Amino acid sequence: MSASVNGNGADPVASRSLLSVRDLRLGVGGEDSGFEPVVGATLRADRGEVVGVVGESGSGKSLTMRAIAGLLPPGVELRGGAIDVDGIDVATASKAQLRKLHGEKVGMIFQEPMTALNPTMRIGTQIAEAARAHHDVSRAEAKRRAIELLGRMGFADPENRYRLYPHELSGGMRQRVVIAIALAGEPGLLLCDEPTTALDATVTMRVLDLLVGLASEFDIGVIIVTHDLGVAARICDRIVVMYAGRMVEEGPAGEVLRRPRHPYTLALLRAVPTRDSTIQDLRAIPGSPPRPGDDLPGCPFAPRCEFAEPACLGPVEVTAVGDGRMTACRRHEVLAGMVSARG
């Protein structure tokens, strides 16, 4: 079905698109002796949308986020694919375009707020500095924006809190300061790499609700990397599941969590305890994830998969399995009839 257009001919649906990552390949070491920790990863995000990226440690989630932000660590290179952030091709971007990307197009929130903040600077100064780095504003205007952001982050008496140092704040407060710094450049896309790792359950809920509110209020795209499927279920509109550097499933959050179409997603859900589950109800995923550099010509999950067949050792393509749903599994029809992943 074709989308309607507005009076100036622009496609309002297309204009919502903010991020497109296609067939991303990241490499470590040389082409001959190195390996690829991310192979063919694909994801997208629209304005006002919260997208969750889930998977085990080592599945390539954080490296994918760094690639989107143009902040790959030393020794990791972009070997293929395309990353488009609001019209900027990150793979071919100039230094000037990357400066525009950092903070102005993309804001990034890292795992540990204490290491993300400068312990020798007042928190308000750090927020104001981020605002001045990306916009031509005076010191007074940057300070006003910083105080306003602290208020939006839920700080009581933000004018006085502006003068505090990071060590004077709790973990939850520090994380909200990191979010304020990321927002100071007024980015369209917010990347959150395990933003609640160091927080207790109550503070985690507050931070998550804040992120959802920001997506709606500022009409920005939010991508959150998490190991916690409960977090993904609470705040995400869509979920991308990664395994061994690949996207293995994508779709609306409710559909993915209720009716998974990839055995790895099903296995993750079966390993999550519920209020009524016993230790006997939990199912560990057999085997171990592949090691970096392992030759994986077929489905990387096949050696651990209860539904695998010989054909799974051959090339596997990503298949559309419904409205907005994708899976990289030959046996997805086997899972289609499963009403509940916990049944």
Secondary structure, 3 states (H helix, E strand, C coil): CCCCCCCCCCCCCHHHEEEEEEEEEEEECCCCCCEEEEEEEEEEEECCCEEEEECCCCCCHHHHHHHHHCCCCCCEEEEEEEEEECCEEHHHCCHHHHHHHECCCEEEECCCHHHHCCCCCCHHHHHHHHHHHHCCCCHHHHHHHHHHHHHHCCCCCHHHHCCCCHHHCCHHHHHHHHHHHHHHCCCCEEEEECCCCCCCHHHHHHHHHHHHHHHHHHCCEEEEEECCHHHHHHHCCEEEEEECCEEEEEEEHHHHHHCCCCHHHHHHHHCCCCCCCCCCCCCCCCCCCCCCCCCCCCCCCHHHCCCCCHHHHCCCCCEEEECCEEECCCCHHHHHCCCCCCC
